[in-house]
């Protein structure tokens, strides 16, 4: 199977799954399967997903302040 669409090792991160589920429907409809898999399995996020989530992401340096 193709590495990008084949089965993943381990289980998806349940906290990340909850985050995806909590997004507005308009955003969820724009996220591709590949982007969702990268997010759920804590893989490097595609730039396309970062752009879609830019209004929902808080930079780590802002959290520490």
N, C-alpha and C positions, 0 to 999 in steps of 0.2 A: 504494500500500500504506500501511497505517497506520504512522506513524512508530515506534510502540513495538514493532511486530512485524515490520516490514519488514527488508530486508537492511541490514547495517551497513557503514559505510565503514571500510576497513582490516581488519586482522586482530585477533582477540582477543589479549589479553596472555597469553603462555604461562605466566608465573609465576603469574598469577591462576588460570589453568586448572588448574595443578597443585595450587593451594590448594583449589579446589573439589573436585577429585578425591580429595584426602586427607581430606576431612571424613567423619565417621561417617555411615553409611548413613541413620540416623534423621534427621540434619540435611539431607542431600541430598534426601531424599524430601519435605521441607517447603518447599524453595526452588522458587519459581515460575520460569517461563521469563523473565518480565520482570525478576525479581530477578537471575537468573543473567546475563542480557545486560548489565544495569547494572554488575555486578561485573566481568565479563570485558572490557568496553569502557571501564572507568575512568570511568563516568558517576556522577552523584550517586546514592548508595545510598538506596533506600527505607527508611523507618523500620522497616518490617516485616522487612527483611533484617537490619538492624542488631540488631534484637531477637533474631532467630534465631541470629546469630553472636556475641552478647555474651560468651559464654564463651571465644571464640576470638580476640577482638580485643584488641590491646594498644595503649593510647594512645601517641601519638608522644612526649609529654612523659615518659613512663616509659621509653621506649627511650633517650632522650638522657641519662638519669641514670646 
